[in-house]
Structure formats: structure tokens, C-alpha cells
Amino acid sequence: MRRTIGRSSRIWTSRRHKAIVGVAPTPNRRTNGGLVVWPFRGGRVPVELAPGDVVVMHRALGHSGGLNREGGIRYVVYFRFLDD
């Protein structure tokens, strides 16, 4: 099933999910390509996460990784909570 969210973002999935939860095992900053979100109103917003931080996002919230200017590897583990 294909759904379009916003103007250019596409999500390909066969099951609908309720929320996305991200857990950061490493620091996530603007300078190392950390999480960037596009709130439903407003421009892009970087989300800085320390190791162990958790972020919960609405399924329709636009998000991506930023540009890694440090060159090191940063990690985030994402979980999707599926509808029944």
C-alpha cells in the first residue's frame, strides 16, 4: 500500500503503524547527522539526543537524518508500534 504524506515524502508499508519510537545508543547532534523533524506547522527542527534518550513521534511526522559533518558513525534504533 502506498500513502503520500506531505508534499514529497512517501511511505511504503503493508501495515499501518500508530507511532515511531527512537532510542539513541550514541549521541545525536546536528553536526553528526542526528534526527531532524518537520513539525506539522513550521520548518525543520534538529532533535539532539544523548545516549539512552528516547523520542516518540506521530506516524505522520516528517523525519530524517541530517548531514553528518563529523564523519563518525551515530546510531538510532527505531521501533514502530503497529495497529492491531
Rosetta silent file (secondary structure, phi, psi, omega in degrees, C-alpha in Angstrom):
SEQUENCE: MRRTIGRSSRIWTSRRHKAIVGVAPTPNRRTNGGLVVWPFRGGRVPVELAPGDVVVMHRALGHSGGLNREGGIRYVVYFRFLDD
SCORE:     score description
SCORE:     0.000 S_00000001
   1 L     0.000  136.663  179.572    0.000    0.000    0.000 S_00000001
   2 E  -114.551  130.881  175.910    1.354    3.448   -0.858 S_00000001
   3 E  -127.241  142.699  176.103    0.449    6.578    1.077 S_00000001
   4 E  -107.028  130.797  179.250    1.737   10.082    0.476 S_00000001
   5 E  -119.694  129.260 -178.121    2.384   12.310    3.489 S_00000001
   6 L    71.248 -150.708 -176.220    3.106   15.974    2.971 S_00000001
   7 L   -92.284  -40.547 -172.379    4.321   17.064   -0.432 S_00000001
   8 L  -126.287  -11.482 -176.445    7.215   14.785   -1.258 S_00000001
   9 E   -80.608  133.665  176.935    7.589   12.133    1.450 S_00000001
  10 E  -124.063  139.729  176.873    6.353    8.631    0.621 S_00000001
  11 E  -118.804  127.134  177.615    5.908    5.722    2.968 S_00000001
  12 E  -107.930  116.433 -179.296    5.695    2.180    1.587 S_00000001
  13 L  -155.842  152.471  176.534    4.184   -0.243    4.032 S_00000001
  14 L  -100.339  -13.130  178.350    1.760   -3.109    4.130 S_00000001
  15 L  -130.707  136.279 -179.411    0.727   -2.476    7.752 S_00000001
  16 L   -79.376  140.255  178.401   -0.239    0.829    9.310 S_00000001
  17 E  -115.865  155.133 -176.735    1.623    1.899   12.429 S_00000001
  18 E   -88.298  -40.919 -174.910    0.495    4.139   15.289 S_00000001
  19 E  -154.054  162.418  175.938    3.776    5.683   16.421 S_00000001
  20 E  -119.762  132.620  178.311    7.534    5.580   15.947 S_00000001
  21 E  -120.304  126.757  177.906    9.889    5.309   18.926 S_00000001
  22 E  -113.204  136.683  177.762   13.601    6.032   18.533 S_00000001
  23 E  -120.493  127.225 -176.921   16.288    5.068   21.069 S_00000001
  24 L   -99.187  109.579  173.994   19.742    6.673   20.779 S_00000001
  25 L   -82.193  -15.520  177.764   22.678    4.470   21.845 S_00000001
  26 L  -128.760  161.652  178.313   25.120    7.179   20.693 S_00000001
  27 L   -61.498  139.368  176.383   24.955   10.994   20.787 S_00000001
  28 E  -122.538  114.476 -178.384   22.836   12.515   18.018 S_00000001
  29 L  -127.745  167.820  176.022   23.623   16.137   17.212 S_00000001
  30 L   -58.288  -38.590 -174.306   23.056   18.497   14.333 S_00000001
  31 L   -77.389  -16.126  179.595   26.741   18.164   13.410 S_00000001
  32 E  -113.206   22.837  175.713   26.782   14.347   13.222 S_00000001
  33 L    80.743   27.046 -178.951   23.648   13.828   11.157 S_00000001
  34 L   -65.090  177.937 -175.868   21.214   13.452   14.031 S_00000001
  35 E   -58.900  136.051  173.297   17.452   13.340   13.784 S_00000001
  36 E  -126.611  133.253  178.060   15.649   16.180   12.009 S_00000001
  37 E  -120.812  156.132  174.452   11.844   16.537   12.140 S_00000001
  38 E  -116.107   98.780  179.607    9.370   18.698   10.254 S_00000001
  39 L   -57.303  160.218 -177.312    6.599   19.677   12.687 S_00000001
  40 L   -61.018  -24.727  172.819    3.090   19.841   11.293 S_00000001
  41 L  -133.842  123.250  178.433    3.468   23.625   11.343 S_00000001
  42 L   119.532  179.864 -178.013    6.864   25.216   10.907 S_00000001
  43 L   -89.912 -170.476 -178.104   10.263   24.435    9.419 S_00000001
  44 L   -71.765  144.610 -176.551   12.758   21.675   10.079 S_00000001
  45 E  -131.729  119.489  175.266   13.891   21.191   13.670 S_00000001
  46 E   -72.920  142.413  179.338   17.010   19.243   14.732 S_00000001
  47 L  -115.987  111.878  179.934   16.462   16.921   17.707 S_00000001
  48 L   -89.519  131.034 -177.923   19.566   16.412   19.845 S_00000001
  49 E  -126.602  134.951  173.068   19.677   13.123   21.745 S_00000001
  50 L   -90.135  159.830  177.018   22.120   11.907   24.383 S_00000001
  51 L   -54.086  130.088 -179.113   22.891    8.175   24.705 S_00000001
  52 L    94.477  -12.652  177.912   19.847    6.487   26.239 S_00000001
  53 L   -68.350  150.405  179.276   17.394    9.214   25.209 S_00000001
  54 E  -124.661  138.303  175.974   14.075    8.134   23.698 S_00000001
  55 E  -124.542  134.326  178.313   11.954   10.078   21.219 S_00000001
  56 E  -114.031  126.089 -176.434    8.302    9.231   20.423 S_00000001
  57 E  -123.588  145.511  171.060    6.917   10.539   17.126 S_00000001
  58 E   -63.886  146.724 -176.350    3.499   10.584   15.490 S_00000001
  59 L   -61.800  -24.822 -177.630    3.435    8.339   12.439 S_00000001
  60 L   -94.798    0.347 -179.903    2.806   11.268   10.094 S_00000001
  61 L   -72.838  122.624  177.253    5.636   13.442   11.407 S_00000001
  62 E   -66.184  136.107 -178.885    8.207   14.009    8.683 S_00000001
  63 E  -155.420  155.999  176.615   11.690   12.980    9.823 S_00000001
  64 E  -165.456  174.809  170.900   15.128   12.075    8.510 S_00000001
  65 E   -86.336  152.728  177.619   18.783   12.070    9.411 S_00000001
  66 L   -89.739 -169.909  178.714   20.767   15.232    8.840 S_00000001
  67 L   -83.990  124.002 -178.915   24.119   15.711    7.126 S_00000001
  68 E   -83.174  106.528 -179.532   26.981   14.106    9.071 S_00000001
  69 L   -96.689   -2.753 -179.426   29.763   16.699    9.172 S_00000001
  70 L   -94.961  -27.630  179.041   31.826   14.858   11.804 S_00000001
  71 L    89.416  -14.232  177.435   32.498   11.664    9.878 S_00000001
  72 L   -82.705  167.690  178.864   31.877    9.319   12.822 S_00000001
  73 L   -89.950  134.494  172.055   29.047    6.811   12.993 S_00000001
  74 L  -123.491  146.881 -174.663   25.948    7.683   15.016 S_00000001
  75 L  -123.726  149.663  166.483   23.146    5.254   15.694 S_00000001
  76 L  -144.596  136.013  177.147   19.427    5.354   16.475 S_00000001
  77 E  -104.574  126.051 -177.736   17.228    2.266   16.777 S_00000001
  78 E  -109.895  140.201  175.498   13.629    2.798   15.617 S_00000001
  79 E  -123.712  140.533  174.715   10.552    0.785   16.579 S_00000001
  80 E  -110.915  131.356  175.415    7.121    1.074   15.000 S_00000001
  81 E   -93.055  113.895 -175.527    4.002    0.354   17.029 S_00000001
  82 E   -84.943  151.723  170.759    1.585   -1.355   14.645 S_00000001
  83 L   -64.649  160.460 -179.959   -2.187   -1.174   14.628 S_00000001
  84 L   -62.028    0.000    0.000   -3.926   -4.359   15.757 S_00000001
